[in-house]
Amino acid sequence: MFDRLRKAFKSFTDSIVNTISTTTLSEERLSELRDELFMQLVDSDVAVDVADAVSNAIVEGLRGVKVPRFGDKESAIREVIMNTLSKLFSDVPNVDFASTVTELLRGKRPVVLLFLGPNGYGKTTTIAKITHMLMKMGYTAVWAAADTFRAGAIEQLEGHAGRLGVKVIKHSYGADPAAVAYDAINYAVNKGLHFVMIDTAGRMHTDVNLMNELNKVQRVSKPDLSIFIADALLGNEALEIARHYSKYVRIDGLVVTKVDAYPKGGAILTFLYMLRKPIYFLGVGQGYDDLRPFNKEEFFRELLAS
Ligand code: GDP
């Protein structure tokens, strides 16, 4: 995974290791390295502003660093880069989803999870994957079919629900999505279920009615976590849409989908840097088990692994 982005960092460290002749890097060399890394990051689909910030910070981190002439130069450089990335992203929380929701359940039941994002980004599949994971942990869930707009949305949810054995609370198309969410929460309260997962509509994000509708669903359902589903393949577009959403609805964290089909990897860095929100999971396939917990430090380590 993230092959292109890993290659970008590998080629950057190799480039330093292979050309370093003195114990510190000259200003001229640092400047070349900055440009080199910037280009590599942009080629890996990192947004320009983010590539700029990351390459600047890494090169600043390397300034004055003494690289051992005969020792393990590569590890020394990797450590500097790792420290710089950790610092650059220090305020982006690392959230372990499974332990967070378990903790939430100690204080209340049901825990309400609201899923947001445009159609096609993988919202329904992600709801199914997360439910499958929670069921394996011994929890129960009900789904709210709160996309009452798109023809086929309810049936699509019911398809996954049937396979997983989950109840779907639905109204007819055109009904108020907030009322569906409300009913699903009542259902969970009455049945003593652990989770309510709310699917929402994802038509044009510039549609103010949709944004107001989502805002109402959020106000009524008071979700414990509002999760934006971001399609890695649509990196910058997904970023802009998430920013637009966050003007109307609270976003607590993200799931980045289709990472298995996205060797460039750069959008992950872009989402983290620009949105400063935790990524709970990466979607890594179409199966229910294809969900990988995300930890930013592990991600950086993976990027820098030789
Ligand atoms: P929604 O409209 O946002 O609910 O999107 P869907 O859940 O229907 O997903 C749209 C398409 O993306 C479907 O064909 C899914 O199987 C596929 N998909 C979702 N998540 C992933 C993922 O992590 N990897 C891959 N390869 N495909 C995914």
Boltz pocket constraint, residues with backbone or C-beta under 6 A from the ligand:
constraints:
  - pocket:
      binder: B
      contacts: [[A, 117], [A, 118], [A, 119], [A, 120], [A, 121], [A, 122], [A, 123], [A, 124], [A, 125], [A, 126], [A, 202], [A, 256], [A, 257], [A, 258], [A, 259], [A, 260], [A, 261], [A, 282], [A, 283], [A, 284], [A, 285], [A, 286], [A, 290]]
      max_distance: 6.0
